[in-house]
Amino acid sequence: MTLLIDVGNSSVKWAELRSTGELSNPGQYLHRGVDDVGSQLMEEWRHVPPGTELVGCNVASPSVESEVEKAARTLRLGRVNWLKTQTLFEGPVKLVNGYRDPAQLGADRWHAMLGACLIAVKQAEALVVVNAGTATTVDCIDADDLEDEQGRVPRRFVGGVIAPGIRLMLESLAQQTAGLPAAEGAPADFPDNTDAAIVTGVLDAQAGLVHRVWHRFAVGLSARPRLIITGGDAGRLLSRLSIEGTAIEDNLVLRGVALRARAETSARSMA
């Protein structure tokens, strides 16, 4: 068994990778503002067998990464194999990193895109991948019209945008203004109270960003790109979108990490 780990800006997520390739027993711990993350993870992972292989990606601080490693050592699990962004991934899917400096691309964005490519592995369609978390990222992936000699649809990440996430925008208004509250509740088409005005404004700003990037990308394509959303606020964002065929896919980052883990295991077995 392999334990997959996704360390984000606000939470640590994990799941077990089975020999079938399926993810099971997913979990999540909100680490934001917590000092002793390692002790909490030891409690969460107490049933993980000693010697279990750990594979993950991290976009949080080095201190959070150290806490994850401390928990693994204490529980006598394997050392964490922290995956970095690649220039190219070739496995069941093929994805080229189009960033000017590929190493600058966040590991969470890269692995979410790998997870999305695996979902669309048999379709020669462009993808727009949205991760609605602490930050909202919108990433565009082009696809070749023809399969390669291995039957894959070659894809290329052409670029994307980063913006504050839904909760970060709400917190910013509450903390950086004198008279606005920490807003909660549902959006409305024509808000008649301050909470609804804030929530609607933030959600519509997020939806507007996604719509703008999607339409800008679609202009140069022969077919509509497929929109895939993941992240903790995916449901709230989806409620304000009007792009047909949009789907929420849970744990895209972990799916991408799983893809890398299986590819590395396969490479070792063939060496």
C-alpha positions as CSV (number, residue, x, y, z in Angstrom):
1,M,0.0,0.0,0.0
2,T,1.1,3.6,-0.7
3,L,-0.2,6.6,1.2
4,L,-0.7,9.6,-1.0
5,I,-0.3,13.1,0.5
6,D,-1.4,16.5,-0.8
7,V,-0.2,19.3,1.5
8,G,-2.0,22.5,0.5
9,N,-2.0,26.0,1.9
10,S,-4.8,25.2,4.4
11,S,-5.1,21.5,4.7
12,V,-3.3,18.1,4.4
13,K,-5.3,15.6,2.4
14,W,-4.4,11.9,2.0
15,A,-5.7,8.7,0.5
16,E,-4.5,5.1,0.2
17,L,-3.4,3.9,-3.2
18,R,-4.4,0.3,-3.8
19,S,-2.8,-2.2,-6.2
20,T,-5.8,-1.7,-8.5
21,G,-5.0,2.0,-8.9
22,E,-8.1,3.0,-6.9
23,L,-7.9,5.6,-4.0
24,S,-9.5,4.6,-0.7
25,N,-9.9,5.9,2.8
26,P,-9.4,9.6,2.0
27,G,-8.9,12.0,4.8
28,Q,-8.2,15.7,5.5
29,Y,-6.8,17.8,8.3
30,L,-7.0,21.6,8.4
31,H,-3.5,22.7,9.4
32,R,-3.9,26.4,8.9
33,G,-3.0,28.2,12.1
34,V,-2.0,25.0,13.9
35,D,1.5,24.6,15.3
36,D,1.7,20.9,16.2
37,V,0.5,19.4,12.9
38,G,2.7,16.3,13.3
39,S,0.9,15.2,16.4
40,Q,-2.5,15.6,14.8
41,L,-1.4,13.6,11.8
42,M,0.0,10.8,14.0
43,E,-3.5,10.4,15.4
44,E,-5.1,10.4,12.0
45,W,-2.5,7.9,10.6
46,R,-2.3,5.6,13.6
47,H,-3.8,2.7,11.7
48,V,-1.4,3.0,8.7
49,P,0.9,-0.1,8.7
50,P,4.7,0.6,9.5
51,G,6.8,0.7,6.4
52,T,4.1,2.1,4.2
53,E,5.4,4.0,1.2
54,L,4.5,7.7,1.3
55,V,4.3,9.9,-1.9
56,G,3.2,13.5,-1.8
57,C,3.4,17.0,-3.1
58,N,3.6,20.2,-0.9
59,V,2.9,23.8,-1.6
60,A,2.7,24.8,2.1
61,S,5.7,26.1,4.2
62,P,8.8,23.9,4.9
63,S,7.7,23.8,8.5
64,V,4.5,22.0,7.6
65,E,6.4,19.6,5.4
66,S,8.7,18.9,8.3
67,E,5.7,18.1,10.5
68,V,4.4,15.6,8.0
69,E,7.9,14.0,7.9
70,K,8.0,13.9,11.7
71,A,4.7,12.1,11.8
72,A,5.9,9.5,9.3
73,R,9.1,8.9,11.2
74,T,7.3,8.5,14.6
75,L,4.9,6.0,13.1
76,R,7.8,4.2,11.4
77,L,6.4,4.7,7.9
78,G,8.6,5.1,4.9
79,R,10.3,8.4,4.0
80,V,8.1,10.8,2.1
81,N,8.9,11.0,-1.6
82,W,8.0,14.6,-2.3
83,L,7.2,15.0,-6.0
84,K,8.2,18.2,-7.9
85,T,6.8,19.7,-11.1
86,Q,8.1,18.2,-14.3
87,T,8.9,19.5,-17.7
88,L,7.2,16.4,-19.2
89,F,5.2,13.5,-17.9
90,E,4.9,10.4,-20.0
91,G,2.9,7.4,-18.8
92,P,-0.7,6.5,-19.4
93,V,-1.1,10.2,-20.3
94,K,1.4,12.6,-21.9
95,L,1.5,16.2,-20.7
96,V,4.1,18.9,-21.6
97,N,4.7,21.8,-19.2
98,G,4.5,25.0,-21.2
99,Y,5.6,27.3,-18.4
100,R,8.6,29.5,-19.4
101,D,10.4,28.1,-16.3
102,P,8.7,24.7,-15.7
103,A,10.0,24.5,-12.1
104,Q,8.1,27.6,-11.2
105,L,4.8,25.9,-11.7
106,G,3.3,24.8,-8.4
107,A,3.3,21.1,-7.7
108,D,-0.4,21.2,-6.8
109,R,-1.3,22.7,-10.2
110,W,0.8,20.2,-12.1
111,H,-0.6,17.2,-10.3
112,A,-4.2,18.4,-10.6
113,M,-3.6,18.7,-14.4
114,L,-2.2,15.2,-14.5
115,G,-5.3,14.0,-12.7
116,A,-7.6,15.8,-15.1
117,C,-5.7,14.3,-18.1
118,L,-6.2,10.8,-16.7
119,I,-10.0,11.4,-16.4
120,A,-10.0,12.5,-20.1
121,V,-7.4,10.0,-21.2
122,K,-9.5,8.7,-24.2
123,Q,-10.9,12.0,-25.4
124,A,-8.9,14.3,-27.7
125,E,-10.3,17.4,-26.1
126,A,-8.8,20.5,-24.5
127,L,-9.2,21.0,-20.8
128,V,-9.6,23.9,-18.4
129,V,-8.8,22.8,-14.9
130,V,-9.9,24.9,-11.9
131,N,-8.7,24.3,-8.4
132,A,-10.9,26.2,-6.0
133,G,-8.9,26.3,-2.7
134,T,-7.1,28.9,-0.7
135,A,-6.1,30.2,-4.1
136,T,-8.2,29.7,-7.2
137,T,-6.2,28.5,-10.2
138,V,-7.5,28.2,-13.8
139,D,-5.2,26.2,-16.1
140,C,-5.6,25.5,-19.8
141,I,-4.4,22.3,-21.5
142,D,-4.4,21.9,-25.3
143,A,-4.8,18.5,-26.9
144,D,-3.5,17.1,-30.2
145,D,-6.1,15.9,-32.7
146,L,-4.3,12.6,-33.2
147,E,-3.2,9.9,-30.8
148,D,0.5,9.1,-30.7
149,E,2.1,5.7,-31.4
150,Q,1.2,4.5,-27.9
151,G,-2.5,5.4,-28.3
152,R,-2.3,8.5,-26.0
153,V,-3.7,12.0,-26.7
154,P,-0.6,14.3,-26.3
155,R,-1.5,17.4,-24.3
156,R,0.3,20.6,-23.4
157,F,-0.3,23.0,-20.5
158,V,-0.3,26.4,-22.3
159,G,-0.8,28.6,-19.2
160,G,-3.1,29.7,-16.4
161,V,-4.0,32.2,-13.8
162,I,-3.9,32.5,-10.0
163,A,-6.3,34.5,-7.9
164,P,-7.3,34.7,-4.2
165,G,-9.7,31.9,-3.4
166,I,-13.3,32.4,-2.2
167,R,-12.5,32.2,1.5
168,L,-9.4,34.4,1.1
169,M,-11.5,37.0,-0.6
170,L,-14.2,36.9,2.1
171,E,-11.5,37.1,4.9
172,S,-9.8,40.0,3.2
173,L,-13.0,42.1,3.1
174,A,-13.7,41.3,6.8
175,Q,-10.2,42.0,8.0
176,Q,-9.2,44.9,5.8
177,T,-12.3,47.0,6.0
178,A,-13.9,48.8,9.0
179,G,-17.6,48.1,8.4
180,L,-17.9,44.9,6.6
181,P,-18.7,41.6,8.4
182,A,-17.3,38.1,8.0
183,A,-20.0,37.3,5.5
184,E,-21.8,33.9,5.4
185,G,-24.8,32.6,3.6
186,A,-26.0,32.0,0.0
187,P,-25.6,34.3,-3.0
188,A,-28.6,36.1,-4.6
189,D,-29.2,37.6,-8.0
190,F,-30.0,41.0,-6.4
191,P,-28.7,41.0,-2.8
192,D,-30.8,43.0,-0.4
193,N,-28.4,42.7,2.6
194,T,-24.7,43.1,3.2
195,D,-23.9,39.4,3.8
196,A,-25.5,38.4,0.6
197,A,-23.9,41.3,-1.2
198,I,-20.5,40.2,-0.2
199,V,-21.0,36.5,-0.8
200,T,-22.5,37.2,-4.2
201,G,-19.8,39.6,-5.2
202,V,-17.0,37.2,-4.3
203,L,-18.6,34.2,-6.0
204,D,-19.5,36.2,-9.1
205,A,-15.9,37.5,-9.2
206,Q,-14.6,33.9,-9.1
207,A,-17.1,32.8,-11.7
208,G,-16.3,35.7,-13.9
209,L,-12.6,34.8,-13.8
210,V,-13.3,31.2,-14.8
211,H,-15.7,32.3,-17.6
212,R,-13.2,34.8,-19.0
213,V,-10.2,32.4,-19.1
214,W,-12.4,29.6,-20.5
215,H,-13.8,31.8,-23.3
216,R,-10.3,33.3,-24.1
217,F,-8.9,29.8,-24.5
218,A,-11.9,28.5,-26.5
219,V,-11.5,31.2,-29.2
220,G,-8.5,29.5,-30.7
221,L,-9.9,25.9,-30.6
222,S,-12.0,23.9,-33.0
223,A,-14.1,22.5,-30.1
224,R,-15.3,23.6,-26.7
225,P,-12.8,22.9,-23.9
226,R,-14.0,20.7,-21.1
227,L,-14.1,22.4,-17.7
228,I,-13.2,20.4,-14.7
229,I,-13.3,21.8,-11.1
230,T,-11.7,20.5,-8.0
231,G,-10.9,21.8,-4.5
232,G,-12.7,22.5,-1.3
233,D,-14.9,25.3,-2.7
234,A,-15.7,23.6,-6.0
235,G,-19.4,23.3,-5.2
236,R,-19.8,26.9,-4.3
237,L,-18.1,28.0,-7.5
238,L,-20.0,25.6,-9.7
239,S,-23.3,27.1,-8.5
240,R,-22.4,30.4,-10.3
241,L,-21.0,29.0,-13.5
242,S,-23.0,28.6,-16.8
243,I,-20.5,26.6,-18.9
244,E,-22.3,23.4,-20.2
245,G,-20.8,20.1,-19.2
246,T,-18.8,21.4,-16.2
247,A,-18.0,18.7,-13.7
248,I,-16.6,18.5,-10.2
249,E,-13.9,15.9,-9.7
250,D,-12.7,15.3,-6.2
251,N,-9.0,14.9,-5.2
252,L,-7.5,15.8,-8.6
253,V,-4.1,16.5,-6.9
254,L,-4.1,13.1,-5.2
255,R,-5.1,11.4,-8.5
256,G,-2.1,13.1,-10.2
257,V,0.2,12.0,-7.3
258,A,-1.1,8.5,-7.7
259,L,-0.4,8.6,-11.4
260,R,3.2,9.6,-10.7
261,A,3.6,7.0,-7.9
262,R,2.4,4.2,-10.2
263,A,4.7,5.3,-13.0
264,E,7.7,5.4,-10.7
265,T,6.9,1.9,-9.4
266,S,6.5,0.6,-12.9
267,A,9.9,2.1,-13.9
268,R,11.6,0.6,-10.9
269,S,10.2,-2.9,-11.7
270,M,11.5,-2.6,-15.3
271,A,15.0,-1.4,-14.3
